[in-house]
């Protein structure tokens, strides 16, 4: 089994692929799907709604966790018992976690690398002048317009 990048870290992938990041230097271009610029751009209408759902679920989960942490801190300060999440709150958390899993599986199935779920930041592996680089897209952008070397990440973005 290979590994895939998730927003929490490395996780096993049933497809046996590895991501194309600097932490994964042994990855060859045959391990990942390589997109042309046109293919990546053509996929964006399908990808955008997935990124929007992913971001919504991620932000909701983060908010729920922050609220639970604040409740724990407050209960420790005054000695009152911690209020456990209600059944409805637990169901909501599970629903958001399921949405995250589904969206990440969709992106992984397409061969897209999720970098930041809150920003909707993804990369499409691409070959440029014989070297694997990443076509970089962020949800707030109107089109796929940037690429960067694997080693530099987002900071090395350049116009296509």
N, CA, C and O of each residue as an XYZ file, in Angstrom:
640
protein
N       0.829     -1.189      0.000
C       0.000      0.000      0.000
C       0.867      1.245      0.000
O       1.927      1.270      0.626
N       0.428      2.259     -0.688
C       1.146      3.529     -0.705
C       0.602      4.461      0.354
O      -0.139      4.053      1.248
N       0.979      5.705      0.239
C       0.541      6.716      1.187
C      -0.088      7.858      0.427
O       0.279      8.121     -0.718
N      -1.015      8.529      1.038
C      -1.582      9.723      0.429
C      -1.597     10.815      1.474
O      -1.598     10.550      2.676
N      -1.608     12.023      1.009
C      -1.589     13.179      1.899
C      -3.013     13.487      2.314
O      -3.889     13.656      1.466
N      -3.242     13.558      3.588
C      -4.524     14.029      4.079
C      -4.268     15.304      4.849
O      -3.113     15.652      5.095
N      -5.288     15.990      5.225
C      -5.089     17.248      5.939
C      -4.529     17.023      7.330
O      -4.022     17.967      7.937
N      -4.599     15.830      7.850
C      -4.027     15.543      9.164
C      -2.620     14.969      9.057
O      -1.891     14.962     10.048
N      -2.228     14.499      7.911
C      -0.910     13.891      7.763
C      -0.957     12.769      6.754
O      -1.854     12.713      5.913
N      -0.004     11.892      6.836
C       0.075     10.793      5.878
C      -0.879      9.686      6.271
O      -0.961      9.310      7.440
N      -1.599      9.164      5.291
C      -2.476      8.024      5.518
C      -2.306      7.045      4.377
O      -1.911      7.420      3.273
N      -2.600      5.808      4.646
C      -2.475      4.790      3.602
C      -3.518      5.011      2.511
O      -4.634      5.463      2.769
N      -3.127      4.685      1.306
C      -4.023      4.794      0.165
C      -4.258      3.411     -0.404
O      -3.304      2.669     -0.637
N      -5.495      3.055     -0.629
C      -5.805      1.742     -1.184
C      -5.365      1.636     -2.636
O      -5.276      0.534     -3.179
N      -5.093      2.762     -3.264
C      -4.690      2.744     -4.659
C      -3.189      2.516     -4.813
O      -2.713      2.308     -5.929
N      -2.439      2.553     -3.720
C      -1.014      2.280     -3.798
C      -0.188      3.424     -4.349
O       0.983      3.229     -4.672
N      -0.760      4.613     -4.467
C      -0.012      5.763     -4.976
C       0.649      6.484     -3.823
O       0.263      6.328     -2.665
N       1.634      7.261     -4.152
C       2.242      8.131     -3.157
C       2.120      9.552     -3.658
O       2.038      9.802     -4.860
N       2.109     10.461     -2.735
C       2.022     11.856     -3.147
C       3.367     12.308     -3.686
O       4.375     11.619     -3.524
N       3.378     13.424     -4.301
C       4.565     13.929     -4.982
C       5.120     15.131     -4.236
O       5.299     16.194     -4.831
N       5.393     14.987     -2.959
C       5.913     16.083     -2.147
C       7.347     15.796     -1.767
O       7.830     14.674     -1.917
N       8.015     16.798     -1.282
C       9.420     16.662     -0.937
C       9.648     15.615      0.144
O      10.735     15.043      0.214
N       8.653     15.345      0.992
C       8.803     14.314      2.009
C       8.787     12.924      1.382
O       9.078     11.936      2.056
N       8.461     12.846      0.147
C       8.220     11.590     -0.545
C       9.138     11.521     -1.765
O       8.667     11.224     -2.863
N      10.408     11.782     -1.604
C      11.336     11.939     -2.720
C      11.481     10.694     -3.589
O      11.897     10.795     -4.743
N      11.146      9.532     -3.055
C      11.283      8.316     -3.843
C      10.184      8.165     -4.883
O      10.227      7.247     -5.702
N       9.223      9.037     -4.861
C       8.098      8.960     -5.789
C       8.552      9.243     -7.213
O       9.236     10.233     -7.473
N       8.171      8.382     -8.112
C       8.442      8.633     -9.524
C       7.150      9.058    -10.187
O       6.066      8.874     -9.633
N       7.269      9.625    -11.372
C       6.069     10.113    -12.048
C       5.116      8.981    -12.402
O       3.938      9.237    -12.651
N       5.594      7.720    -12.432
C       4.700      6.608    -12.733
C       3.805      6.263    -11.544
O       2.825      5.535    -11.705
N       4.126      6.777    -10.345
C       3.326      6.501     -9.154
C       2.109      7.400     -9.053
O       1.170      7.070     -8.328
N       2.093      8.509     -9.745
C       0.998      9.461     -9.632
C       0.441      9.775    -11.013
O       1.120      9.619    -12.028
N      -0.791     10.213    -11.026
C      -1.383     10.664    -12.284
C      -0.822     12.040    -12.590
O      -0.805     12.916    -11.724
N      -0.367     12.232    -13.807
C       0.117     13.539    -14.246
C      -0.967     14.185    -15.097
O      -1.519     13.557    -16.001
N      -1.261     15.430    -14.804
C      -2.290     16.178    -15.515
C      -1.647     17.140    -16.495
O      -0.595     17.713    -16.213
N      -2.277     17.314    -17.641
C      -1.915     18.445    -18.491
C      -2.640     19.659    -17.907
O      -3.567     19.508    -17.112
N      -2.222     20.843    -18.298
C      -2.896     22.056    -17.822
C      -4.367     22.010    -18.238
O      -5.249     22.367    -17.456
N      -4.626     21.574    -19.461
C      -5.997     21.520    -19.970
C      -6.844     20.527    -19.180
O      -7.999     20.814    -18.866
N      -6.278     19.351    -18.852
C      -7.021     18.358    -18.072
C      -7.376     18.892    -16.688
O      -8.502     18.727    -16.218
N      -6.417     19.525    -16.049
C      -6.662     20.071    -14.710
C      -7.733     21.156    -14.764
O      -8.633     21.192    -13.924
N      -7.633     22.027    -15.741
C      -8.639     23.096    -15.865
C     -10.020     22.525    -16.162
O     -11.019     23.032    -15.652
N     -10.088     21.484    -16.975
C     -11.372     20.876    -17.319
C     -12.020     20.201    -16.110
O     -13.244     20.081    -16.053
N     -11.225     19.767    -15.158
C     -11.738     19.096    -13.968
C     -12.241     20.078    -12.898
O     -12.995     19.687    -12.008
N     -11.833     21.331    -12.979
C     -12.189     22.314    -11.940
C     -13.695     22.459    -11.687
O     -14.084     22.588    -10.527
N     -14.563     22.446    -12.710
C     -15.997     22.554    -12.409
C     -16.513     21.426    -11.507
O     -17.465     21.632    -10.754
N     -15.905     20.253    -11.572
C     -16.278     19.151    -10.690
C     -15.609     19.286     -9.322
O     -16.178     18.885     -8.307
N     -14.417     19.846     -9.299
C     -13.621     19.931     -8.076
C     -14.117     21.038     -7.150
O     -14.137     20.855     -5.933
N     -14.513     22.167     -7.697
C     -14.916     23.313     -6.861
C     -15.996     22.963     -5.825
O     -15.824     23.284     -4.649
N     -17.107     22.314     -6.224
C     -18.128     21.986     -5.215
C     -17.603     21.045     -4.125
O     -18.017     21.138     -2.969
N     -16.703     20.153     -4.490
C     -16.107     19.246     -3.507
C     -15.269     20.048     -2.513
O     -15.338     19.813     -1.307
N     -14.481     20.992     -3.020
C     -13.660     21.832     -2.141
C     -14.521     22.701     -1.227
O     -14.167     22.934     -0.072
N     -15.649     23.179     -1.744
C     -16.550     23.990     -0.920
C     -17.146     23.163      0.219
O     -17.204     23.623      1.359
N     -17.590     21.938     -0.095
C     -18.125     21.046      0.945
C     -17.047     20.698      1.963
O     -17.298     20.674      3.168
N     -15.858     20.433      1.468
C     -14.731     20.083      2.330
C     -14.407     21.227      3.287
O     -14.230     21.015      4.487
N     -14.332     22.425      2.747
C     -14.023     23.592      3.575
C     -15.105     23.807      4.636
O     -14.795     24.055      5.801
N     -16.356     23.714      4.235
C     -17.465     23.909      5.172
C     -17.394     22.897      6.323
O     -17.544     23.267      7.487
N     -17.167     21.632      5.997
C     -17.080     20.596      7.033
C     -15.861     20.807      7.920
O     -15.943     20.637      9.137
N     -14.739     21.173      7.328
C     -13.509     21.384      8.093
C     -13.668     22.542      9.077
O     -13.299     22.424     10.246
N     -14.214     23.651      8.606
C     -14.403     24.825      9.465
C     -15.391     24.501     10.591
O     -15.182     24.907     11.734
N     -16.460     23.774     10.274
C     -17.441     23.404     11.299
C     -16.803     22.509     12.359
O     -17.022     22.709     13.554
N     -16.023     21.533     11.929
C     -15.352     20.651     12.887
C     -14.374     21.417     13.762
O     -14.314     21.203     14.973
N     -13.621     22.295     13.159
C     -12.657     23.084     13.924
C     -13.375     23.953     14.951
O     -12.913     24.090     16.084
N     -14.493     24.536     14.561
C     -15.277     25.344     15.490
C     -15.834     24.513     16.633
O     -15.816     24.943     17.786
N     -16.333     23.313     16.312
C     -16.855     22.426     17.357
C     -15.757     22.033     18.339
O     -15.971     22.020     19.551
N     -14.596     21.717     17.814
C     -13.482     21.311     18.684
C     -13.018     22.469     19.562
O     -12.680     22.265     20.728
N     -12.999     23.666     19.017
C     -12.592     24.834     19.807
C     -13.595     25.095     20.928
O     -13.210     25.425     22.049
N     -14.883     24.944     20.619
C     -15.909     25.156     21.632
C     -15.794     24.101     22.741
O     -15.908     24.426     23.923
N     -15.570     22.844     22.357
C     -15.413     21.780     23.351
C     -14.188     22.034     24.231
O     -14.238     21.820     25.442
N     -13.096     22.487     23.628
C     -11.881     22.776     24.401
C     -12.123     23.924     25.378
O     -11.659     23.882     26.517
N     -12.847     24.943     24.935
C     -13.153     26.077     25.814
C     -14.035     25.628     26.977
O     -13.852     26.071     28.111
N     -14.988     24.749     26.688
C     -15.850     24.232     27.754
C     -15.040     23.435     28.770
O     -15.268     23.544     29.975
N     -14.091     22.630     28.281
C     -13.244     21.858     29.195
C     -12.409     22.773     30.084
O     -12.306     22.558     31.292
N     -11.810     23.803     29.467
C     -10.996     24.745     30.252
C     -11.844     25.453     31.304
O     -11.418     25.617     32.447
N     -13.038     25.869     30.913
C     -13.918     26.574     31.847
C     -14.339     25.659     32.993
O     -14.409     26.094     34.142
N     -14.617     24.404     32.685
C     -15.055     23.494     33.744
C     -13.920     23.180     34.710
O     -14.164     22.955     35.896
N     -12.703     23.162     34.228
C     -11.565     22.914     35.112
C     -11.310     24.122     36.008
O     -10.842     23.972     37.136
N     -11.611     25.298     35.515
C     -11.348     26.514     36.285
C     -12.311     26.670     37.456
O     -11.916     27.128     38.529
N     -13.575     26.291     37.255
C     -14.542     26.504     38.335
C     -14.987     25.218     39.017
O     -15.793     25.260     39.947
N     -14.482     24.093     38.573
C     -14.795     22.828     39.229
C     -16.113     22.204     38.828
O     -16.464     21.139     39.336
N     -16.859     22.837     37.926
C     -18.113     22.246     37.468
C     -17.811     21.125     36.479
O     -16.824     21.192     35.746
N     -18.641     20.116     36.456
C     -18.386     19.000     35.538
C     -18.494     19.437     34.076
O     -19.196     20.387     33.732
N     -17.777     18.710     33.247
C     -17.784     18.977     31.810
C     -19.116     18.528     31.226
O     -19.586     17.424     31.502
N     -19.712     19.385     30.425
C     -20.932     19.013     29.719
C     -20.530     18.215     28.485
O     -19.883     18.740     27.579
N     -20.913     16.960     28.457
C     -20.577     16.119     27.319
C     -21.430     16.511     26.120
O     -22.557     16.978     26.282
N     -20.889     16.320     24.906
C     -21.676     16.658     23.717
C     -22.990     15.881     23.698
O     -23.040     14.711     24.077
N     -24.022     16.534     23.261
C     -25.322     15.876     23.157
C     -25.316     14.940     21.969
O     -24.400     14.962     21.147
N     -26.345     14.121     21.888
C     -26.456     13.204     20.764
C     -26.480     13.941     19.438
O     -25.872     13.498     18.464
N     -27.182     15.066     19.399
C     -27.259     15.850     18.160
C     -25.893     16.417     17.789
O     -25.517     16.419     16.617
N     -25.149     16.898     18.789
C     -23.816     17.450     18.517
C     -22.878     16.356     18.028
O     -22.069     16.576     17.125
N     -22.990     15.190     18.623
C     -22.156     14.052     18.214
C     -22.485     13.642     16.777
O     -21.586     13.365     15.983
N     -23.775     13.605     16.448
C     -24.194     13.262     15.086
C     -23.678     14.287     14.085
O     -23.240     13.931     12.991
N     -23.732     15.555     14.460
C     -23.237     16.606     13.575
C     -21.738     16.442     13.328
O     -21.273     16.568     12.196
N     -20.985     16.162     14.392
C     -19.542     15.954     14.256
C     -19.262     14.775     13.330
O     -18.412     14.867     12.445
N     -19.973     13.671     13.532
C     -19.781     12.490     12.688
C     -20.131     12.794     11.230
O     -19.463     12.319     10.311
N     -21.178     13.583     11.030
C     -21.577     13.950      9.659
C     -20.477     14.767      8.980
O     -20.157     14.533      7.815
N     -19.901     15.725      9.708
C     -18.817     16.533      9.141
C     -17.578     15.680      8.864
O     -16.915     15.858      7.842
N     -17.268     14.761      9.767
C     -16.123     13.874      9.547
C     -16.343     12.997      8.321
O     -15.416     12.767      7.545
N     -17.571     12.507      8.145
C     -17.891     11.694      6.973
C     -17.763     12.522      5.695
O     -17.250     12.033      4.689
N     -18.222     13.755      5.729
C     -18.085     14.642      4.568
C     -16.617     14.842      4.225
O     -16.240     14.794      3.054
N     -15.783     15.068      5.243
C     -14.339     15.214      5.003
C     -13.777     13.975      4.328
O     -13.052     14.079      3.339
N     -14.106     12.807      4.857
C     -13.598     11.555      4.272
C     -14.037     11.405      2.819
O     -13.229     11.077      1.950
N     -15.315     11.645      2.560
C     -15.840     11.496      1.199
C     -15.143     12.448      0.230
O     -14.749     12.047     -0.864
N     -14.994     13.697      0.629
C     -14.361     14.689     -0.244
C     -12.895     14.349     -0.491
O     -12.408     14.464     -1.616
N     -12.199     13.934      0.555
C     -10.789     13.576      0.394
C     -10.635     12.353     -0.506
O      -9.695     12.279     -1.297
N     -11.551     11.396     -0.391
C     -11.508     10.218     -1.256
C     -11.764     10.598     -2.707
O     -11.119     10.061     -3.608
N     -12.697     11.517     -2.946
C     -12.947     11.984     -4.313
C     -11.700     12.628     -4.908
O     -11.301     12.305     -6.027
N     -11.087     13.541     -4.154
C      -9.881     14.212     -4.645
C      -8.775     13.201     -4.904
O      -8.099     13.263     -5.931
N      -8.590     12.273     -3.979
C      -7.564     11.247     -4.137
C      -7.850     10.379     -5.361
O      -6.936     10.019     -6.103
N      -9.113     10.051     -5.564
C      -9.495      9.243     -6.721
C      -9.190      9.925     -8.042
O      -8.870      9.263     -9.030
N      -9.286     11.240     -8.061
C      -8.951     12.004     -9.263
C      -7.444     12.175     -9.414
O      -6.968     12.545    -10.487
N      -6.687     11.908     -8.346
C      -5.238     12.118     -8.397
C      -4.828     13.508     -7.956
O      -3.708     13.944     -8.222
N      -5.736     14.209     -7.277
C      -5.488     15.577     -6.820
C      -4.991     15.537     -5.383
O      -5.487     14.758     -4.569
N      -4.014     16.373     -5.076
C      -3.433     16.428     -3.739
C      -4.032     17.591     -2.949
O      -3.943     18.745     -3.368
N      -4.631     17.283     -1.825
C      -5.188     18.306     -0.941
C      -4.075     18.855     -0.061
O      -3.375     18.094      0.608
N      -3.912     20.168     -0.060
C      -2.868     20.811      0.738
C      -3.435     21.555      1.936
O      -2.861     21.496      3.023
N      -4.557     22.258      1.758
C      -5.149     23.018      2.862
C      -6.666     23.022      2.681
O      -7.172     23.689      1.778
N      -7.400     22.292      3.522
C      -8.848     22.199      3.336
C      -9.585     23.510      3.579
O     -10.623     23.757      2.966
N      -9.065     24.344      4.458
C      -9.755     25.600      4.751
C      -9.649     26.582      3.593
O     -10.597     27.315      3.312
N      -8.524     26.603      2.932
C      -8.327     27.501      1.793
C      -8.763     26.864      0.477
O      -8.822     27.541     -0.548
N      -9.065     25.582      0.498
C      -9.387     24.897     -0.743
C      -8.167     24.823     -1.643
O      -8.278     24.966     -2.860
N      -7.010     24.600     -1.049
C      -5.738     24.582     -1.772
C      -5.418     23.155     -2.199
O      -5.323     22.249     -1.372
N      -5.255     22.976     -3.508
C      -4.958     21.660     -4.068
C      -3.846     21.772     -5.095
O      -3.558     22.852     -5.611
N      -3.226     20.632     -5.380
C      -2.199     20.549     -6.411
C      -2.517     19.403     -7.359
O      -3.014     18.352     -6.955
N      -2.215     19.637     -8.628
C      -2.321     18.629     -9.670
C      -0.900     18.298    -10.121
O      -0.220     19.187    -10.632
N      -0.421     17.074     -9.959
C       0.908     16.736    -10.475
C       0.945     16.942    -11.995
O      -0.007     16.610    -12.701
N       2.041     17.484    -12.474
C       2.170     17.878    -13.878
C       3.634     17.747    -14.280
O       4.527     18.012    -13.475
N       3.880     17.343    -15.507
C       5.257     17.277    -15.986
C       5.570     18.528    -16.791
O       4.852     18.875    -17.729
N       6.650     19.198    -16.413
C       7.080     20.431    -17.087
C       8.560     20.289    -17.404
O       9.390     20.180    -16.502
N       8.878     20.292    -18.666
C      10.266     20.162    -19.114
C      10.942     18.934    -18.514
O      12.103     18.990    -18.109
N      10.203     17.820    -18.459
C      10.757     16.564    -17.975
C      10.833     16.421    -16.464
O      11.354     15.423    -15.966
N      10.325     17.394    -15.731
C      10.365     17.370    -14.266
C       8.932     17.425    -13.736
O       8.107     18.185    -14.243
N       8.640     16.619    -12.716
C       7.311     16.671    -12.110
C       7.226     17.911    -11.226
O       8.037     18.107    -10.321
N       6.228     18.738    -11.510
C       5.931     19.943    -10.729
C       4.458     19.857    -10.327
O       3.793     18.862    -10.616
N       3.961     20.872     -9.678
C       2.574     20.862     -9.232
C       1.831     22.081     -9.762
O       2.266     23.218     -9.582
N       0.702     21.823    -10.420
C      -0.202     22.898    -10.805
C      -1.006     23.230     -9.559
O      -1.594     22.342     -8.941
N      -1.033     24.483     -9.195
C      -1.549     24.907     -7.889
C      -2.842     25.699     -8.066
O      -2.907     26.630     -8.869
N      -3.869     25.318     -7.308
C      -5.158     26.004     -7.381
C      -5.694     26.234     -5.972
O      -5.594     25.371     -5.099
N      -6.261     27.410     -5.776
C      -6.897     27.768     -4.511
C      -8.348     28.130     -4.806
O      -8.627     28.796     -5.804
N      -9.262     27.707     -3.964
C     -10.698     27.843     -4.212
C     -11.124     29.257     -4.573
O     -12.034     29.423     -5.386
N     -10.514     30.264     -4.011
C     -10.908     31.646     -4.288
C     -10.444     32.139     -5.663
O     -10.857     33.212     -6.102
N      -9.605     31.380     -6.334
C      -9.112     31.796     -7.651
C     -10.135     31.445     -8.722
O     -10.856     30.455     -8.601
N     -10.194     32.256     -9.761
C     -11.178     32.027    -10.820
C     -10.747     30.936    -11.788
O     -11.588     30.305    -12.428
N      -9.435     30.710    -11.900
C      -8.945     29.676    -12.810
C      -7.622     29.113    -12.307
O      -6.990     29.674    -11.412
N      -7.224     28.009    -12.891
C      -5.922     27.416    -12.591
C      -4.880     28.230    -13.336
O      -4.835     28.205    -14.566
N      -4.041     28.952    -12.602
C      -3.120     29.885    -13.254
C      -1.686     29.796    -12.738
O      -0.834     30.567    -13.180
N      -1.393     28.863    -11.803
C      -0.064     28.821    -11.199
C       0.480     27.398    -11.126
O      -0.269     26.421    -11.128
N       1.790     27.318    -11.062
C       2.485     26.059    -10.820
C       3.634     26.354     -9.863
O       4.011     27.509     -9.666
N       4.181     25.303     -9.276
C       5.373     25.472     -8.443
C       6.157     24.170     -8.404
O       5.586     23.088     -8.547
N       7.476     24.279     -8.208
C       8.272     23.065     -8.026
C       7.814     22.331     -6.765
O       7.314     22.951     -5.826
N       7.986     21.033     -6.752
C       7.592     20.222     -5.606
C       8.280     20.713     -4.335
O       7.658     20.782     -3.275
N       9.555     21.052     -4.444
C      10.356     21.401     -3.267
C       9.971     22.738     -2.639
O      10.123     22.910     -1.430
N       9.482     23.677     -3.423
C       9.237     25.022     -2.886
C       7.853     25.184     -2.288
O       7.655     26.041     -1.427
N       6.909     24.397     -2.715
C       5.549     24.543     -2.219
C       4.921     25.849     -2.686
O       5.360     26.457     -3.662
N       3.894     26.259     -1.973
C       3.093     27.427     -2.328
C       3.944     28.679     -2.502
O       3.657     29.509     -3.364
N       4.976     28.818     -1.697
C       5.835     30.012     -1.756
C       6.525     30.157     -3.108
O       6.910     31.263     -3.489
N       6.684     29.063     -3.833
C       7.360     29.112     -5.127
C       6.421     29.211     -6.317
O       6.824     28.927     -7.444
N       5.173     29.612     -6.086
C       4.194     29.689     -7.182
C       4.651     30.643     -8.278
O       5.186     31.720     -8.017
N       4.422     30.206     -9.516
C       4.746     31.009    -10.696
C       3.582     30.908    -11.672
O       2.892     29.889    -11.700
N       3.353     31.939    -12.469
C       2.276     31.866    -13.467
C       2.548     30.752    -14.479
O       3.695     30.487    -14.838
N       1.484     30.114    -14.923
C       1.616     29.040    -15.927
C       2.063     29.648    -17.237
O       2.239     28.932    -18.222
